[in-house]
Amino acid sequence: MELQGSKRQGALEIWKFRALGGRKLSFKQHTPLKTSTHVSFTTTTFNPWVVLVSCFLIVFMMRGIQASYAIFILPASRDLGLDYLSLALPATSCMLFTGPSLLTVGPLIDKCDPRAIVSIGTCSAGLSIALLSLAQSPLHFHLLYGVVFGSTWMSCGLIATTALISQLSARRSGLAITVLQSAFPLGWFCVVPLTRMLIERCGWRTAWFVLGLALTLIAIIASPLLRGFKIGSSPSEKEGFRKAFTPLTKALRSPFYILTGVAIQFICGFTDIPLSTLWVPISIELGIDEAMASYTLSFMGATAFLGTLAMGTLAERTDRRLPIALSFAIRCMAIGFSLLIKSVIGYYVFLTLLGFSLFGMVPVIAAWLGDVFGKKVVGSLFSFSQFIHFVGSASGIYVLSYMAEMRGTYVPALIICLALALINVFLSLLIKHPRSLH
């Protein structure tokens, strides 16, 4: 019995020795197993859906906060004893700083890891919004909302996440980008009414603090999830920062990019964000009270969400010129209703059609740029087109506000927007799909 026990013990020790890689052959055989297990764990824990959901939440909150600024202007200006224009101008500062940040961050995304840019930028934006609860003068709004938030909400939000999802989704990238960018209008729809309720119950300062805290917490939670997923390095990673601008220089020689990334984007920017930023005073002029105008602004976000999904789906099945041209045609109809039908029905038709037309062409153009120029350079090309868009937005906010101050009505401003949207319909139809340039 003692001999049998020692044999069993000896056999057990030999089995353990071999299982732990005691023989050279066994060690080599077990090494691939360890590697395989590690890759399987990473793939199971950090998959593209986790990254997509994390990026979706970041874009959701960024856009929701940016859209909510329009309903902060009147309460904050009354509390601080300022006129409407004093706190409307920080929205122009936000657009002005958004543009240059896209020129810097876009090539940086293609050169470096977009995950770090998303995490750092989102944290910075959240902290700046939380600090707005302490603002005492227009200068504070210009610095915190205009400079810090303006430099991060689009570049480190929508642009960096779009580049990241574009790299992760080799197949059906258009659908993945559409799902991601649908967070842009959806955040607008959900965050704006919640912000209005916070302002009514707790005041505008508490509302700013809650929004900033929520965005910061999302950034902290999403950061390890984004870093846990490995992505392929971009070709420009070894080439230096200057060469990251090479794709943009080549694209600017293409008539396709001049139309889609420059001309159409500038006009689009002049006629979309300015109208949503000035929505409350425009609504008041059309006979809607301030509180109702704030809630209808959120409804505009819902229709923008539906328009994004509709145009993204249409682009997958037809010529991509069609959803772009159709978006601006619907915008023309919306502004036309506001000018011709002075009633509650006309107001809600204006609201619905305008929202439906605001964002649907953006994921279509982003995916189209990736198809034509290559997915590895979407960051720099899409960011430059958005830079042009926000130059148009900054110009539009200033020009439309100034015209309203001078004329005492928004009618001339709406007529200008109608004419520009009509020009974009014709420009969209002139786009010719080039051969792949990558």
C-alpha positions as CSV (number, residue, x, y, z in Angstrom):
1,M,0.0,0.0,0.0
2,E,2.8,2.4,0.8
3,L,4.5,1.5,-2.4
4,Q,1.4,2.1,-4.4
5,G,0.9,5.5,-2.7
6,S,4.4,6.6,-3.5
7,K,3.9,5.5,-7.1
8,R,0.7,7.6,-7.3
9,Q,2.5,10.5,-5.7
10,G,5.4,10.2,-8.1
11,A,3.0,10.0,-11.1
12,L,1.2,13.1,-9.9
13,E,4.5,15.0,-9.5
14,I,5.6,14.0,-13.0
15,W,2.2,15.1,-14.4
16,K,2.5,18.5,-12.6
17,F,6.1,18.9,-13.9
18,R,5.1,18.2,-17.4
19,A,1.9,20.4,-17.2
20,L,4.0,23.3,-16.0
21,G,6.3,23.0,-19.0
22,G,9.1,20.9,-17.4
23,R,10.0,19.4,-20.8
24,K,11.3,21.6,-23.5
25,L,8.8,20.2,-26.0
26,S,5.9,20.7,-23.6
27,F,6.9,24.4,-23.0
28,K,6.9,25.1,-26.7
29,Q,3.5,23.5,-27.0
30,H,2.0,25.5,-24.2
31,T,3.3,28.9,-25.3
32,P,0.9,29.4,-28.2
33,L,-1.9,28.3,-25.9
34,K,-1.2,31.2,-23.5
35,T,-1.0,33.7,-26.4
36,S,-4.3,32.3,-27.8
37,T,-6.0,32.6,-24.5
38,H,-4.9,36.2,-24.0
39,V,-6.1,37.3,-27.4
40,S,-9.4,35.5,-26.9
41,F,-9.9,37.4,-23.6
42,T,-9.1,40.7,-25.1
43,T,-11.4,40.1,-28.0
44,T,-14.2,39.0,-25.7
45,T,-13.8,41.8,-23.2
46,F,-13.0,44.6,-25.5
47,N,-14.9,44.2,-28.8
48,P,-15.9,46.8,-31.4
49,W,-19.4,47.2,-29.8
50,V,-17.9,48.3,-26.5
51,V,-15.8,50.9,-28.3
52,L,-18.9,52.0,-30.4
53,V,-21.1,52.4,-27.3
54,S,-18.4,54.3,-25.4
55,C,-17.9,56.7,-28.3
56,F,-21.7,57.0,-28.8
57,L,-22.1,58.2,-25.1
58,I,-19.3,60.7,-25.5
59,V,-20.7,62.2,-28.7
60,F,-24.2,62.1,-27.1
61,M,-23.2,64.3,-24.2
62,M,-20.9,66.6,-26.1
63,R,-23.6,67.5,-28.6
64,G,-26.3,67.7,-25.9
65,I,-24.3,70.2,-23.9
66,Q,-23.4,72.3,-27.0
67,A,-27.1,72.4,-28.1
68,S,-28.2,73.3,-24.6
69,Y,-26.2,76.6,-24.6
70,A,-29.1,78.2,-26.5
71,I,-31.5,77.8,-23.5
72,F,-28.9,79.1,-21.0
73,I,-28.5,82.5,-22.7
74,L,-31.8,84.2,-21.5
75,P,-31.8,83.0,-17.9
76,A,-28.0,83.7,-17.4
77,S,-28.3,87.1,-19.0
78,R,-31.2,88.1,-16.8
79,D,-29.4,86.9,-13.7
80,L,-26.1,88.7,-14.6
81,G,-27.9,91.9,-15.8
82,L,-26.6,91.5,-19.4
83,D,-28.2,91.9,-22.8
84,Y,-28.9,88.8,-25.0
85,L,-26.1,89.6,-27.5
86,S,-23.4,89.6,-24.7
87,L,-24.0,85.9,-24.0
88,A,-24.8,85.0,-27.6
89,L,-21.3,86.0,-28.7
90,P,-19.6,83.2,-26.7
91,A,-21.4,80.8,-29.1
92,T,-19.5,82.5,-31.9
93,S,-16.2,82.1,-29.9
94,C,-17.1,78.4,-29.6
95,M,-17.4,78.0,-33.3
96,L,-14.2,80.0,-34.0
97,F,-12.1,77.9,-31.7
98,T,-13.8,74.7,-32.9
99,G,-12.5,75.3,-36.4
100,P,-8.7,75.7,-35.7
101,S,-8.9,72.7,-33.2
102,L,-10.1,70.5,-36.1
103,L,-7.0,71.5,-38.2
104,T,-4.7,70.5,-35.3
105,V,-6.5,67.4,-34.0
106,G,-7.4,66.0,-37.4
107,P,-3.9,65.2,-38.6
108,L,-2.9,64.3,-35.0
109,I,-5.6,61.6,-35.0
110,D,-4.1,60.1,-38.2
111,K,-0.6,60.2,-36.7
112,C,-1.3,59.2,-33.1
113,D,-3.7,57.0,-31.2
114,P,-7.2,58.6,-31.3
115,R,-8.2,56.9,-28.0
116,A,-6.0,59.2,-25.9
117,I,-7.3,62.2,-27.8
118,V,-10.9,61.2,-27.1
119,S,-10.2,60.6,-23.4
120,I,-8.2,63.8,-22.6
121,G,-10.4,66.0,-24.7
122,T,-13.6,64.7,-23.1
123,C,-12.3,65.2,-19.6
124,S,-11.2,68.8,-20.4
125,A,-14.6,69.6,-21.9
126,G,-16.4,68.2,-18.9
127,L,-14.4,70.2,-16.4
128,S,-14.8,73.5,-18.4
129,I,-18.6,73.0,-18.4
130,A,-18.7,72.3,-14.7
131,L,-16.7,75.5,-14.0
132,L,-19.3,77.5,-15.9
133,S,-21.4,77.3,-12.8
134,L,-19.0,79.9,-11.3
135,A,-19.2,82.3,-14.2
136,Q,-19.7,86.0,-13.4
137,S,-19.0,87.8,-16.6
138,P,-19.1,87.3,-20.4
139,L,-15.3,86.8,-20.3
140,H,-15.8,83.6,-18.3
141,F,-18.2,82.3,-20.9
142,H,-15.8,83.1,-23.7
143,L,-12.9,81.3,-22.0
144,L,-14.7,78.2,-20.6
145,Y,-17.4,77.7,-23.2
146,G,-15.8,79.5,-26.2
147,V,-12.1,78.5,-25.9
148,V,-11.9,75.2,-23.8
149,F,-15.2,73.6,-24.8
150,G,-15.0,74.9,-28.3
151,S,-11.6,73.4,-28.8
152,T,-12.7,69.9,-27.6
153,W,-16.3,69.1,-28.2
154,M,-16.1,68.5,-31.9
155,S,-12.4,67.7,-32.5
156,C,-12.0,65.3,-29.6
157,G,-15.7,64.3,-29.7
158,L,-17.2,63.6,-33.1
159,I,-14.0,63.8,-35.3
160,A,-11.8,61.6,-33.1
161,T,-14.5,59.0,-32.5
162,T,-15.4,58.9,-36.2
163,A,-11.8,58.2,-37.1
164,L,-11.6,55.5,-34.4
165,I,-14.8,53.7,-35.5
166,S,-13.7,54.0,-39.1
167,Q,-10.5,52.1,-38.3
168,L,-12.4,49.5,-36.2
169,S,-15.1,48.8,-38.8
170,A,-13.5,47.4,-41.9
171,R,-16.9,46.2,-43.2
172,R,-19.9,48.4,-43.6
173,S,-18.1,51.4,-42.2
174,G,-20.9,53.7,-43.5
175,L,-23.4,51.9,-41.2
176,A,-21.1,52.0,-38.2
177,I,-20.4,55.7,-38.7
178,T,-24.1,56.4,-39.1
179,V,-24.9,54.7,-35.8
180,L,-22.1,56.6,-34.0
181,Q,-23.1,60.0,-35.5
182,S,-26.7,59.5,-34.8
183,A,-25.7,60.2,-31.2
184,F,-25.1,63.8,-32.3
185,P,-28.8,64.6,-32.8
186,L,-30.0,62.1,-30.2
187,G,-27.9,63.8,-27.5
188,W,-29.5,67.1,-28.6
189,F,-33.0,65.6,-28.3
190,C,-32.4,64.1,-24.8
191,V,-30.1,66.5,-23.0
192,V,-31.9,69.8,-23.9
193,P,-35.2,69.1,-22.2
194,L,-33.4,67.7,-19.1
195,T,-31.3,70.8,-19.0
196,R,-34.4,73.0,-19.2
197,M,-36.0,71.1,-16.3
198,L,-32.8,71.5,-14.3
199,I,-32.7,75.3,-15.0
200,E,-36.3,75.7,-13.9
201,R,-35.9,73.7,-10.7
202,C,-32.3,74.4,-9.6
203,G,-31.1,77.4,-11.6
204,W,-28.7,77.7,-14.5
205,R,-25.5,77.4,-12.4
206,T,-26.5,74.0,-11.0
207,A,-27.5,72.8,-14.5
208,W,-24.0,73.7,-15.8
209,F,-22.4,71.8,-12.9
210,V,-24.5,68.7,-13.4
211,L,-23.8,68.6,-17.2
212,G,-20.1,69.0,-16.7
213,L,-19.9,66.4,-14.0
214,A,-21.9,63.9,-16.1
215,L,-19.5,64.4,-19.1
216,T,-16.4,64.0,-16.9
217,L,-17.7,60.7,-15.4
218,I,-18.4,59.3,-18.8
219,A,-14.9,60.2,-19.9
220,I,-13.4,58.5,-16.8
221,I,-15.4,55.3,-17.3
222,A,-14.9,55.1,-21.1
223,S,-11.1,55.7,-21.0
224,P,-10.1,52.2,-19.9
225,L,-12.6,50.6,-22.3
226,L,-11.1,52.5,-25.2
227,R,-7.6,51.7,-24.2
228,G,-8.3,48.1,-23.8
229,F,-9.0,47.6,-27.5
230,K,-6.0,47.5,-29.9
231,I,-6.2,49.2,-33.2
232,G,-3.8,49.1,-36.1
233,S,-1.3,51.8,-36.4
234,S,-1.8,54.3,-39.2
235,P,0.7,54.6,-42.0
236,S,1.6,58.2,-41.0
237,E,2.7,57.1,-37.5
238,K,6.3,56.8,-38.5
239,E,6.4,59.7,-40.9
240,G,6.3,62.8,-38.7
241,F,3.6,65.5,-38.1
242,R,4.2,67.5,-41.3
243,K,3.5,64.5,-43.6
244,A,0.2,64.0,-41.8
245,F,-1.0,67.0,-43.8
246,T,-0.1,65.4,-47.2
247,P,-3.5,63.7,-47.7
248,L,-5.3,67.1,-47.1
249,T,-3.0,68.8,-49.6
250,K,-3.8,66.2,-52.2
251,A,-7.5,66.3,-51.5
252,L,-7.7,70.0,-51.9
253,R,-6.6,69.5,-55.6
254,S,-9.7,67.3,-56.1
255,P,-12.9,69.0,-57.4
256,F,-14.8,66.3,-55.4
257,Y,-13.3,67.5,-52.1
258,I,-13.6,71.2,-53.0
259,L,-17.4,70.7,-53.4
260,T,-18.1,68.3,-50.6
261,G,-15.5,69.4,-48.1
262,V,-15.3,73.2,-48.6
263,A,-18.2,74.9,-50.5
264,I,-21.1,72.8,-49.3
265,Q,-19.7,72.7,-45.7
266,F,-19.4,76.5,-45.4
267,I,-22.9,77.1,-46.6
268,C,-24.3,74.3,-44.5
269,G,-22.5,75.8,-41.4
270,F,-24.0,79.2,-42.1
271,T,-27.5,77.8,-42.1
272,D,-27.7,75.1,-39.4
273,I,-26.0,75.8,-36.1
274,P,-26.9,79.6,-36.2
275,L,-30.6,78.7,-36.6
276,S,-30.5,76.3,-33.7
277,T,-28.4,78.7,-31.5
278,L,-30.9,81.5,-32.1
279,W,-33.9,79.2,-32.0
280,V,-35.4,80.7,-28.8
281,P,-35.5,84.3,-29.9
282,I,-36.7,83.2,-33.4
283,S,-39.5,81.2,-31.7
284,I,-40.5,84.1,-29.5
285,E,-40.8,86.3,-32.6
286,L,-43.1,83.6,-34.2
287,G,-45.4,83.7,-31.1
288,I,-43.9,80.9,-29.0
289,D,-43.0,81.5,-25.3
290,E,-39.5,81.0,-24.0
291,A,-40.2,77.7,-22.1
292,M,-42.0,76.1,-25.0
293,A,-39.3,77.2,-27.4
294,S,-36.7,75.4,-25.2
295,Y,-38.7,72.2,-25.4
296,T,-39.3,72.5,-29.1
297,L,-35.5,72.8,-29.6
298,S,-35.2,69.3,-28.1
299,F,-37.9,68.1,-30.5
300,M,-35.7,69.4,-33.3
301,G,-33.0,67.1,-32.1
302,A,-35.4,64.1,-32.4
303,T,-36.2,65.0,-36.0
304,A,-32.5,65.4,-36.7
305,F,-31.9,61.9,-35.3
306,L,-34.6,60.5,-37.7
307,G,-33.1,62.5,-40.6
308,T,-29.6,61.1,-39.9
309,L,-30.9,57.5,-39.9
310,A,-33.0,58.1,-43.0
311,M,-30.2,59.7,-45.0
312,G,-27.6,57.2,-43.9
313,T,-29.9,54.3,-45.0
314,L,-30.7,56.0,-48.3
315,A,-27.0,56.5,-49.0
316,E,-26.4,52.8,-48.7
317,R,-28.9,52.1,-51.4
318,T,-28.6,55.0,-53.9
319,D,-26.2,57.5,-55.3
320,R,-24.8,59.5,-52.3
321,R,-25.5,62.8,-54.0
322,L,-29.2,62.2,-53.5
323,P,-29.4,62.3,-49.6
324,I,-27.1,65.3,-49.6
325,A,-29.2,67.3,-52.1
326,L,-32.4,66.1,-50.4
327,S,-31.3,67.3,-47.0
328,F,-30.8,70.9,-48.3
329,A,-34.0,70.8,-50.3
330,I,-35.9,69.9,-47.1
331,R,-34.1,72.8,-45.4
332,C,-35.3,75.2,-48.1
333,M,-38.9,73.9,-47.5
334,A,-38.6,74.4,-43.8
335,I,-37.4,78.0,-44.0
336,G,-40.0,78.7,-46.6
337,F,-42.8,77.6,-44.3
338,S,-41.6,79.9,-41.5
339,L,-41.7,82.9,-43.9
340,L,-45.0,82.1,-45.7
341,I,-47.2,80.5,-43.0
342,K,-47.4,82.7,-39.8
343,S,-49.2,80.3,-37.5
344,V,-48.6,77.6,-35.0
345,I,-48.9,74.9,-37.7
346,G,-46.4,76.7,-39.8
347,Y,-44.0,76.9,-36.8
348,Y,-44.2,73.2,-36.1
349,V,-43.7,72.3,-39.8
350,F,-40.7,74.6,-39.8
351,L,-39.4,72.9,-36.7
352,T,-39.8,69.4,-38.0
353,L,-38.4,69.9,-41.5
354,L,-35.5,72.0,-40.3
355,G,-34.5,69.4,-37.7
356,F,-34.8,66.6,-40.3
357,S,-32.4,68.4,-42.6
358,L,-29.7,69.4,-40.1
359,F,-27.4,66.5,-39.8
360,G,-28.3,63.7,-42.3
361,M,-25.6,64.6,-44.8
362,V,-22.7,64.5,-42.3
363,P,-22.2,60.7,-41.9
364,V,-22.9,60.3,-45.7
365,I,-20.0,62.7,-46.5
366,A,-17.7,61.2,-43.8
367,A,-18.2,57.7,-45.2
368,W,-17.8,59.0,-48.8
369,L,-14.5,60.6,-48.0
370,G,-13.3,57.3,-46.5
371,D,-14.3,55.4,-49.7
372,V,-12.6,57.9,-52.0
373,F,-9.4,58.8,-50.1
374,G,-9.0,55.9,-47.7
375,K,-10.1,55.3,-44.2
376,K,-6.7,56.0,-42.6
377,V,-7.0,59.7,-43.6
378,V,-10.6,60.3,-42.6
379,G,-9.5,62.2,-39.5
380,S,-7.6,64.9,-41.4
381,L,-10.0,65.3,-44.3
382,F,-13.2,65.1,-42.3
383,S,-11.8,67.5,-39.7
384,F,-10.8,70.1,-42.3
385,S,-14.3,69.9,-43.9
386,Q,-15.8,70.5,-40.4
387,F,-13.4,73.4,-39.9
388,I,-14.9,75.0,-42.9
389,H,-18.3,74.2,-41.6
390,F,-17.6,75.9,-38.3
391,V,-16.1,79.0,-40.0
392,G,-19.5,79.2,-41.7
393,S,-21.3,78.7,-38.4
394,A,-19.3,81.4,-36.6
395,S,-20.0,83.8,-39.5
396,G,-23.7,82.8,-39.5
397,I,-24.2,83.4,-35.8
398,Y,-22.6,86.8,-35.9
399,V,-24.2,88.0,-39.2
400,L,-27.7,86.7,-38.3
401,S,-27.6,88.1,-34.7
402,Y,-26.3,91.5,-36.0
403,M,-29.0,91.7,-38.7
404,A,-31.7,90.9,-36.1
405,E,-30.4,93.6,-33.8
406,M,-30.3,96.2,-36.6
407,R,-33.7,95.3,-38.2
408,G,-35.5,94.2,-35.1
409,T,-36.7,91.0,-36.9
410,Y,-35.2,87.7,-38.0
411,V,-37.0,87.7,-41.4
412,P,-34.0,89.0,-43.4
413,A,-31.8,86.4,-41.8
414,L,-34.2,83.6,-42.7
415,I,-34.3,84.8,-46.3
416,I,-30.5,84.7,-46.5
417,C,-30.5,81.2,-45.1
418,L,-33.2,80.1,-47.7
419,A,-31.1,81.4,-50.6
420,L,-27.9,79.7,-49.3
421,A,-29.7,76.4,-48.8
422,L,-31.0,76.5,-52.3
423,I,-27.5,77.1,-53.6
424,N,-26.4,74.0,-51.7
425,V,-29.0,71.9,-53.5
426,F,-27.5,72.7,-56.9
427,L,-23.9,72.2,-55.6
428,S,-24.8,68.8,-54.3
429,L,-26.2,67.7,-57.7
430,L,-22.9,68.8,-59.3
431,I,-20.8,66.4,-57.3
432,K,-19.1,63.7,-59.4
433,H,-18.0,60.5,-57.8
434,P,-14.2,60.2,-58.6
435,R,-12.2,56.9,-58.7
436,S,-10.7,55.8,-55.5
437,L,-7.6,57.9,-54.7
438,H,-5.9,55.7,-52.2
